[in-house]
Amino acid sequence: MLTKWTASLESCHSVKMLAVLEQSEEGSGGHTDNTGKYLFLMLFKLGMDAAVFHLCCQKLNTSFLNTFSVSIVFADLAMTLCMAAVWLLGAERSPVSPCFSLAHISATFGALPLPVMCLGTLDYYIEDTCTGRSAFRKHLRNVVLTLLVWILAVIHSFCSVKAELMELVYETGKEVLVCEVEESKLVNFFIFGLFTAVILTMLPFWSSIPRWMKEADRLSESREIQNKQMSDLFTSSPSTEKKGSKEDYLEETILTRPPLWFSLTLGFTVFWTPYLTVSVACLLFGFGVPAYIAVNLLWFECTNSLLMGVVFWVKSKLQGPYSHLPENVCLWHVFWHLSKGTWQQHLPTAVFDPSMGERNTLYYV
């Protein structure tokens, strides 16, 4: 069904987000089909998700957010294949129209953020997701919850969306066929609020951040050296001179260590500031992004890091720094030691016992 509207160039900015599928000029007779552009946009998102998955999800674990991240990649692949079929077959021969696909895909992705954030927070808080106990049951539970969220999101899209193709006729004689798609307000509010909170948090400690970042880099390098030494069976413990120099350095900075909540915030900010900055810039300049693009793997991994950092901070007060958190792009352990100044106390040192002969036994001190 085609609905014809008469609109001016000024009024089109006040309506909801519209996907322009076709456009034509009355005088010139030119006609443009934009289905291929939406396919290219989905291909770009799929490639971005693949890159993010390679960088941020190198080690699969039993957390709900990790399982859902995998489903996002498959959903984007299915979305891209569906749009490719529509583009290849054409609007006349395709079983579903481009408007139907864009409207329902947008509504489905727009319904995902809130339940995923709630389930992800609950999962990190009540479970030690990095332990190997009952791993199969955790995987099964996460798969069931993931499928349930997707099913509810699809049902929501079919109950709330009317995929109606509309024709807008401008006063200049330009005619366009458009379809209404959803914009994820929750994602926009989340990104803008998180960016604002990070900036306001950094301002009181602005002068000390360079010194703390230098110390965090030194701790990270020390961690890498320790890990390399642990892999060598004949590595001896660090010399007393090196230990003494590190302890002296920690004594110099012990009075100016950041509080734990700010140290973890700094660890989050170091990695995710570029993404938040670009996203906020798009919002400020009015670049509208539909939900099927805004709800991507990059946003899920940013949310994953935020939830993990908050739960890590809460659990650190009761369980210490290593509270069975899965691998993440943010170096939570390094920034925990930046706040506590206890790096040497928590890292085991490999020592070879020569009395054991050829057995190559390691002791940890």
N, C-alpha and C positions, 0 to 999 in steps of 0.2 A: 504494500500500500504506500502510495506516494502522497505526502502532504506538502502543499506549496505555501511558503511564507514570503511575504514581502519585507525586506529589511534594508536599512541604510548601512553605510560603512561604519557609522558611529555606534549603532545599536548592537552590532555583532560582537562587541567586546564585553557586553553585559550579560550575555546568555551563558549557559553551561558550556563545558568544553565540547566542541563539535569536531568530528573527524571528517575532513573534506575528502570524499571519495572520487568525485568527478567534477569538473568545472568546464564551462564553455563561455565564449564571448558571442554576443548576439550579432555584432557587426562583422567581425572577422571570420566567424564560423569555425574557429579553432576549438578543439576538444582535447581534454587531458584526463587520463585515468591515473589516479594516484595509488592504486592497489600495490603496484610494484615498490613504491616508496615505503609503504607500511611493511612489506616483506623485508626490505633492506634494513629497516629499523629493528625488526625482530631478529634478523640475522646478526646485527651488531650486538644486541642484548645477549644472544646466545653465545657469541664469541667472548664477550666480557664475562659472562658467568663461568665459562670454561676456564678463562684465565684466573679468575678469583678462586674458583674451586681448586685449581692447581696450587695456588700460592697459600691459601688460608686453610684448606682442608686436606693437607698432606697426609695426616694420620686420622683414619676413621676411628670413631669411638662410639660409645653407647649412649651419648646424650641425645635428647629429643631434637635439639636445634641442628645437630649434625645430620641426623636422619632426614629432617625436613629440608635441609640445604640440598641434599641429593635429589629429593623430589622436585625441587625448584628447577634444577637442570633438566630433568626429564619433562617437566611441564612446559618449559620454554622450547624444548625440542619438538614436542607435540604441537604447540602453538605455531611454531615456524612451519612445520610440515603442513598444517591445516591451511595457513595463509598461502603457502606455495601452491597447494592444490587449487585453491580459489583463483589464484593469479594465472595458473596455467590453463585451467578449464574455461575461465571467463565467467562473468556474472550470470550469463544466460544458461550455461551448461552445468555450472557448479550446483551441487545439492543444497548448499547453504550460501547465503549472500555474504559479501564482505562486511556489510553492516551488522548482520547477525553475529558473525565471528568476533568482530571488534567489540561490540557492545557486551556480549556475554563474557568474553575473556577479560575485559576490563573490570566488570562487576565481580568476577570470581577472584581475581588478584586483589581487588580492593577490600574484599572481606577477609583476607588472610592475616594481616598484621596483628590485630588485637588478640585473637585466640592463640596465635603462635607465641606472642610475648608472654601471655599468662601461663601457658603450658611450659614454656622454656624456663621461666623463673621458678615455677613449682618444681620442675625436674632438677634444677641445679641445687635448690635449697634442701630438698628432702632426700636426695640420693647422692652417694659418692660415686659419680658416674665413671670414674677412671678405674675402679677396681674390677677385677676379673670375675667376681662372684655373680652368678646368675646372669651372665652376659647374654645368653640366648633369650631369657625372659625379658630382659630390658630391650633388646633389639625387637622382639615380637611386640612388646607394649608400644614402643615408639612407632613401629610400622603401622599398627592398628590406629593409634592416635593420629598419625599423619594422614592415613586414608580417610579417617573420620572428618578431619578438618577440611580436606579437599571436597569430600562429598557434601558437607554442609555449605561450603562456599559455592559449589555448583548449584545446589538447590536454591540458595539465596539469589543467585543471578537469574535463574528462571522464574522466580517468584516476584522479583522487583524490577526487572528490565523488560522494556518493550522495544525490541529492535525495529524501529520504524524509520525508514528512509525518508528524508525530508528534502525538499527543494527550496533553496533560498534564491529569491530574485532581487538583486540590488537595483537601486535607482539608476545606476550607470549602465544597466542592461546585462550585467554579468550574472550568470546562473550557475549555481553549485549544488551538487547533491551531497548532503551531509548526514552524519549519523551521530547521535549523542553517546559519548563515552564518559566513564567516571574518572575523576581525579581523586587519588587517595589523600584525603585531608589529614588522616592520622599520621601518615608518613611525613607530610610536610610540617605538621606541628611538632612531630618528634625531632626532625632534623633541625628545625629552627630553634626549638627550645633547648636541645642538647648543645648546639653551637653557642647559644647565648650563655648557658650555664657554664660551659668550659671557659669562655672569655672572662666572665665575672669571677670565676674561681682563680684564674691565673693572675689577675691584676694585683691582689695584695702581696703576692710572692714574686712579682716580676723580676726584681733585681737579683734574686737568689736562684732563679731557674737555670741560667747558664752554668753556675758552679755545680748544681745538683745533676744536671745533664752530663757534665764532664765526669762526675763521680759514677753515674750510672753506666757510662761507657766503659769506665775502668773495671767496674764490677762484672760487666758482661764479658769483657775480654778475659778476666780472671776465671770466669765460669767456663769459657771455652778451653782455656789452658788446663784447668782441672779435669775436664772431660777427656781431653786428649791423654793426660797422664793416667787416668783411670783405665784407659784401654791398653796400656802397656804393662805387662806383668812384672817387669823389672824396674818400674819407676819407683824412685825413692821419694820420701817426703820432702817438701820444700825446705830450703836451708833456713837456718835461724835468722840470718841477716835479712832475707826477703820477708819472712814473717814479721820481723821487727819493724821493717820499713812500712809494711801495710798497716800494722797496728798503730804506728805513729801517725800515719795519714788519717786513720779513722779517729784518733784522738783529737786531731786538729779540727775535724768536721763534726764531732759528736754534739757540740753545742748548737750547731746550725742545721741539724737534720730536719727534713720536712716531716710533718705529721703523716701517719699512715694513709689516711683518706686522700690527702693531696698527692702523696707519692704514687698511689695507684691511679689517680686521675691523670697525673703527668704521664704515666706509662700508657694510658689509653690515648691521650692527646697526641703523643709523639707519632703514632701510626695513623690515626684516623682524621687528623686535622685537614689534610688535602681533600679528602672526600667530603667532609662537612663544609669546607669553604666553597668548593665548586657547587654543591647542592644549594647552599644558601644564596650564592650569587645567581643561580638560575631562578630561585624564588623571587629575589629582589628585582630582577630585570623582567619578571613576568613571563618567563619561559614555562608555559604550562606543560606538564608531563603526565600522560595518562597512567592509570594505575598499573597496566600490564607492563609498563617500562619502569616506573618508579619503584615498584615492589620487585626488587631484583636480589641476586645473591650478595651483592656488595652491601646492600642495606641490612640483610639478614646477618651477615658476618659482623657488621658494626654493632647491631643490636646484641648479637651473641657476646661480643667483647664487653659491652656495657653491663649486661646481666652477670656475666662471669666475674667481672671486677667487683661488682656490688656484693655478690655472694661470697667472693673470696675475702673481701674486707670484713664482712660479718663473721665468717667462719674463722678468720685469723685470730680474732680475740679469744676464741674458745679452743681451737684446735691447732694453733700455730700456723706457720706459713704454708705448709704443704697439706692442703685439705683435699687431696685427691681430685684436683681439677684436670680436665683433659687439656691436650695441647692447644695453644692459641697463639695468634700473631703477636699479642702483647706479652712482654716479659714481666709477668706479675711477680715472679720470685726475685728477680733482680731489683725491682722497685720496692719490694717488701724489705729487702736487706738495705736498700738505700735509706729507708726510714728507720730501721732498727739498728743498723750498723753492726750486724752479727754475722757477716758473711763467712768468716773463718770458722765460726762455731757450728755451722750447719752443713759445711761441705766435708765429706769424708776424704781422707787422704790414703792412697794405696801404698802399702809398705811391703816389700818382699822380705820374707823370713829365710835367711840363708841356711838356717839349721835344718830346714825341711828337705834339703838336697834338691832332687829333680822334680819334686811334686809341684813346685811353683805355686805355693799357697799364698794367698793374699790375706792380710789382716787390715781392718779398718780402724783408724784411730781418730 
